[in-house]
Amino acid sequence: MSSKVYDVIVVGGGPVGLAAAYEVAKADKTVLVLEQNNFFNQAGSSGDLARMFRTMYTEPFMADLAKEAMGLWDALEKDAGVSLRWMSGLLNFGDKDYGGDSPEGTLTGPICNLKRLDMSFKELKAHEIEAQYPFKNLNPKWIGLYAPDNGVINVQQLLRSLMSLAKDYGAQAKQHTAVKKIVPSDEDKSIWHVHTLSHNQTSAVYAAKKIIITCGSYVNHVLKPSFNVSLNLQIWEMVASYYNANAGPSGTIFPSMWFQFAPDKNNRSQLFYGMPAVPWGPPNVVRIAVDAATRTISDPDERQANVLDPEDIRDTQDFIRDHVVGVDPTVPASTVSCLQTNVYDNMFVLDFLPKEYLRGGTENSIAIFTAGWAMKFVPLLGKALAQMALDGKSKYALSKFAITRKGDGPDKTIIADQGFAAMSINESGPREQAKGSSIRR
């Protein structure tokens, strides 16, 4: 075991973990990032080319956080010396009455928050949407809401910039290093020993005063052996495809990202979204997908790493065929998948592990982030986790993100009663999609 004691060890080297390491190192504290795979991998939730940076939210507290995140993104881009977002705007459109009190919210719900926060937006009618975007056969009663303060995140540039900045400020990072167990030191309960195993089966133990756990859907792989606790997770195997769009002077152009609000059809989600061809991706190739998942699991080890769900792809192809002009739905140009981690209310878990699970370790010394639709909040979450580790608190760790929160009913909890939650894979017969939370998140 190394004699060095880090101020913070970060478990999980995705964007949130790297953002936390960057903030800790920038505060002139020692930090080590441990990643079980290679950095910039496709195994979790942060692969592929692009994600949405979104500021339109139904909930006031999420709208407030989204606006604050804008300034943190600006500061990160200034420090990195490179643009990390393409601010093309976002068009939400569809049935203005869709959602109601359901988890999805409503199309018009963000308007009051946009007005309150003095953020620009524009309302459109269906014929105006079809005139400005390559859509067809929209319901004439549908409306649209366009807001310019939204954009596409360059995911791969973000990851590499965070890694580079963190190292520039003094952070250390190790890939192919799986955390097997975290235990308090026998000699000093204020120190945590992090037991690891590398891909070549070499074991090592690292020591730190504080721990930040940001390993996404793999969080129970660390919590259960370390603290005999696990979280109730529903993990969506999300599928997204890229399709060829017409090229040339009269080619197909989407002016911005977009999201369709529409009720289910034949019990299949009609929540489709799209991104324009991005400058850092292949030309004339657009991303279009359904914001739902036919296959859900509760342990990432059960992921179908070599199979993509054909129903989710087929739903998107049908949507393109019926409602999109100048995009070829015949065969996707490429298809990708990622793991989307959720808890019962589809919100974040951003909190300290409660004292009763720490096995004598120091209170407020294990900070956790998992769940939710978080890429748009990466700089804010990194700052929050660094503050929690170094200061013992953060204004961003809201009670609505507490690990101990509960809803109505015995299954509406974050912390499981015991062990891993039972697997929720449905392999035979009709399969029901998990659907519809990200238009809020």
N, C-alpha and C positions, 0 to 999 in steps of 0.2 A: 504493500500500500504506500502511495506517495504521502510524504509528510506535509505537503501543501494543503492548506485549507482555503478553498475559494469562498468568496463572499456569497456567490450564488452559483448553483448548477441548474441549467435548463435542460429538461428532459423532453426531447422532440425538436427537431430542427426544421420545421416548416416555417411559413411566414410569420406566424404569431410568436413562435419560439425565437426566431432570429430577431424579430423586432424587440422582444424583451431583452435579449442579450445585447443588442445595440444600445438600448436605453441604459442598461446596467453599466456597460463599459463606458458609455459617455459620461456617466456619473463618477467615473474614476474608481470603480470597484472591479474586483476580479470576478470573471465569469467563465464558465465552461459549458459548451453546448454538446449534448450527447444525442446522436441520431442513429437509430437502429439500421436504417438503410443507407444508401448513398444520399448525399444532399441533392436537392432539386429532383426528387424522385416522383414517380407516378403512383406510389402505393397508397397514398392517403387522399387528402381533399384538395391538394394544391397543384395538381399537374395541369397540362394543357397550356394554351396560349393566353387565355383571356378570362376575366371575371368582370362582373358589373360593379362599378362605383355608383352607389345609389343614395339619394338624399330624400326621396319621397316616401314618407312613412305615415301610417295611420296613428300610431301611438305618439303622443307628445314627447315622451322621454326618449324614444328612439330617434325622432326627428331632431331633437336637441343634440344628441350624441353625433348624429350624422353631420350636422352643420359644424360642430366642433372638430370632427375628424377632417373636414376640408382643410382647415388651417394646419393640422398636423401633417397631412399629405404634402401641403405646400412646403413646409419646413423640411420634411424628409427629402423631397425632390431637390431642394436647394442644397442640402448637405451632400446628396449623391451626385449633384451636378448633371442630372439627366431627368428627362420627363418619364414618369411612371404611369401616367394616365393619358388617355386621349379623350378629351372632354367634348364628346359629340352630342351630349344630351340624352334624354330618355323619353320615349313616347309610351305611356300606358294607355290602352284603349280597350273598349269592349262594352259590356253590359254595366251600366252605372249602378244597377241594383244588385250586382253579383256580390256575394259574400255575407252581407249583413253582419250578424253577430258570430259568424264562424271564424276559425283561425285565420282566414284569408284577408279579413278586413274588406274594404270596398275601394272601388276605383276612385271615387271622389273624396274618400276619407282624408288624404293628405292635404287637401286644399286649405283647410283651416290652419294647419301647421305651416304651410308655405306662406300664407298671409301673415301669420304671427311672427315668423322669422324673417319677413321681408325678402323672400326668395322668389325669383321670377318664375312664371309659368304661363302657359297659354292653353285655352280650351279649344278643341276642334270638333267638328261634326264628321260623320262617317264619310261623306263625299269629299271633305277636305283631306282626310287621311288618305283616301284612295288617290287623290290628286298629287299628294306629296310623297307617298310611299308606294312601293310596288305590291299593293294589296288589291284584291278583287272580291266581289260577292260578300262584302261586309253587310251585316244587318244595318239598314238605314237608320235605325233608332240608336245605334251605338254612338258613343262619344269618345273623345281622346283627351288626354292631359299630357302636355309636353313641358318638360322642365330642363333648362340648359345646364344646370349645375350637377350633371351626372356624366358618367363616361365609362370607358373601357379600361380596365387595369391590365397593364403588360405584366403578366404574372411572372414570367421567367426573368425579366429585367428586375422586377421587384425583389425576387428571391436573391439574385446575385448581388444586387446593390446592398441589401441588408447584410448579407454575409461579408461583403467587402468592407462596409462601414464598421460593422461590429469588430472585425479583425483590426482595422485601422485604429480603433479606440482601445485595442488591447485584449479583446475576447479571444478565447481559444475554442476550437471546435474539433470534434472527433466523429467521424461517420463509421458505419458498420459496427456500432457499439450499442448493444441492447442493454437497457437497464433491467436487471432481474429482480432487484430488491433494494429498498431504501430503509435503513434502520438507524435509530439513534446510537451514538457512540456509548460504549459501556463506561468510558472514563469521563465523558463530558456530554450530558444530554442536550446541550445547546449546539452540538455538532452532529450532522447527518453523514452517515457512510453510505455511499451509492455503489452497489455491487453490479458490475457489468460483465458482459460476455461478448467478445468480438466474433466476427464471422469465421475466423480461423480457430475458434474455441479457446482463445486466450482470455483469462479472467483478469480483472483489475478492479480496484476499489478506489473511489475518489471521495474526498471529504468537502463539505460545505456547511456554511451557517444557515443558508436558506435554500429552498428548492422551489423551482417553478416547473410545473408539469403542463406541457402543451402538446401532448402526443395524440390529440384528436380522438378518433374512434378506438385507438389502442390504449386509452386511459386506464381501463380495467386491468390490462396486462401489467400495469405498474402498481395500481392501488391494491388489488387483491393480494398478491404475495407480500406486499410491504405492510399493509395496514388492515388486512382482512376485511375490506369493504369494497363494494363495487357499485357502480351507478346503473340505473335503469336506462338503457340506451336503445333507441331504434335507429338503425343505420340504413340509409337508403343507398342502393347501388344505382347511382344516377348515370344516365346514358345521354350523350350529346353527339350530334353529327354535324359535319361540315358538308355543304352542298355547292356544286358549281353554279355560278350565276353568269348571266350573259355578259360577255366582254365587249369592248369596242366603244366607239363614240356614243352609241345609243344603248349602252349596256345597262344592266340592272344595278341600281345604287340604293342602298338603304341610308338615309341621311343620319340615322342615329340608331342606338339600341331601341328595342321595343319589347313590350310585354302585353299579351292578350288576356283580359279578364272575361271568362265565359263559363257557363255552367257545363257540367259533365254531359257527354253524349254516349249513350249505351254503357253507362257506368265507367267511362274512360275520361280522364282529365282532358280538358280543352285549354289548359293554362300553358300556352306556348310562348316562347320568347326567342329573340334573335339578336345577333350582333352583326354589324357590317363587316366587310372585309377590312382587317386591321393592317396598318402600315408594316408591322413586324411579322405578318403572316403571309401565306401564299396569296397572290392576287386573284380577284374574282371568285373567292371562296367565302361563303357566309356560314355562320353557325346558326342553326335553328334546332330547337329541341323542345320537348315537353317538360314542364317543371313538375315532374312526378316520377315515381319509381315503382315498377311492378314488383321488383324483388326487394325485400327488406330482411335484414339480419340483425342480430344483437351482438355478434362477435366478428371482428374483421377477418379472423382466420377462416370464416365461412364464405368469404367473398369468392365469386366465380371469376377468377383472374383471367381466364382464357375464353370466357363466353359473355356476350353482350345480349341483353334482353331484346328479342326481336319485336315484341309487341310495342315497346316504347318507340322503337325506330319506325315501325309501320304507322303508328299514330301520327308521327311527324310527317312522314311521306304523304299521308292522306291529307293532312292540313295544307302542306305546300301545294299539292295538286289542286285543291279546291279554292285556296285563298291567296296564293302568292304568284306574282307575275315574274317570269324571267329567271326562275330558279328551277333546276332540273332535279326532280325527286326520285328519278329512276334508281340510282345507286349512289349512296353517300360517297363523297370524295374521301372522307375518313370518319371514323367514329371513335370516341374516347369514353372512358368511364371514370368515376371518382366516388369516393365514399362521403356521404353527407350524414353527419352525426346529429341526432336530435334527442331531446328529452320530451317529457309529456306535453309541455306547452310551447315547444319549438323556440324557446329563448336560450340565451347564453347560460352557461355555468361559469361564473367568474367569482371565485371565493377562496377562502382558506379552508383546508381540511379541518373539520371540527376537532377540538382538543381530545375528545374521548377516543379518537382513533390513532392518536400519535404515539402511543406506547411509551409515554414518558418524555417524549420530545417536546421542544419548546412550542408554546402556543403561537399561532399565526406565523409559522415558519414554512408551511407547505402551501403554496399558492397554486390554484388549478384554473385552467381555462379549457373548456371543451364545449361542443354543441353550438348550434346556431349557424347562421349564414354570415360569416365573419370577414371575408376578404376585404370588404369595403372599410372595415374598422381596424385593419392591421396596425397602423401607427398608434391609434388610440389604445388598443389592447396591449401592445408592447409597453407603452408608457404606464398603463394601469398596473400591469404585472410587475414591472420594475419598482413602481411606487409601493406596491404591496410588500414586495420582498425587502426593500431597503428602508421603508418608512412605517411599515405595518398597517398601511391603509391607503386607499385611493378613492377619490370622489367618483370615479367611474365604476367602482364595484357596488352597484346599486342593489338594494334589497330584492329587486325583481330578478336578479341574477344569482341569488343565494343558493347554495348547494342544499340547504335545509328546507327550502320552500316546498309547499304542498298544495295540491289542488283538491277539488272535491272528488272523493272516491279513493279506495285503497291503492289503486294503481297510479295515482297522480302524485308520485314522489320522485325525487332525484336519487336518493340513496336507497339501494336495494336492501331488503331485510337480511339477506344472506346470499353470498356467492354471486355467480353470474346469473343474470336473468335468463329465463328459458329461451331457447332459440325460437324465432318467429318466422321460419321459412315455410312457404307454402309451395310445394313442388308439384302437386297434382290437382286437377280440376281447375275451375275458373279462379283466377288470381286477382285480388283487389289491389289497386294502386295505393301507395302512400302519396298524398298529393297536397299541394296548395299552400305551403307555409312561407315560401321565400318571397312572395310579393309583399309581405310585411317585413321580413327580416333583412 
